[in-house]
Amino acid sequence: MNGSWSDWNPDNSAQPAGETPATYVAMWQHVVNYFRSAGVTNVKWVWAPNVDGGDGSMAAYYPGDSYVDYVGLDGYN
């Protein structure tokens, strides 16, 4: 979500209008809430930002402790 190629990264020149780290967080929370409201309990939510080529502002993309089961770090490149 935070890679330079991501639609949510403000540094991406091809970024769709209105997409920001905040819209990523809202999307993540919406999906988690949807699963929960449907009674789905066999899903683990893993938040793993890119640490190589990301924009460094990982905190802006964090959806919150109640929406994340595990945190990982992705060294994509």
Stockholm file with secondary structure:
# STOCKHOLM 1.0

chainA/1-77         MNGSWSDWNPDNSAQPAGETPATYVAMWQHVVNYFRSAGVTNVKWVWAPNVDGGDGSMAAYYPGDSYVDYVGLDGYN
#=GR chainA/1-77 SS CCBTTSTTCTTCTTCCTTCCHHHHHHHHHHHHHHHHHTTCCSCCCEECCBSSSBCSCGGGGCCCGGGCSEECCBCCC
#=GC SS_cons        CCBTTSTTCTTCTTCCTTCCHHHHHHHHHHHHHHHHHTTCCSCCCEECCBSSSBCSCGGGGCCCGGGCSEECCBCCC
//
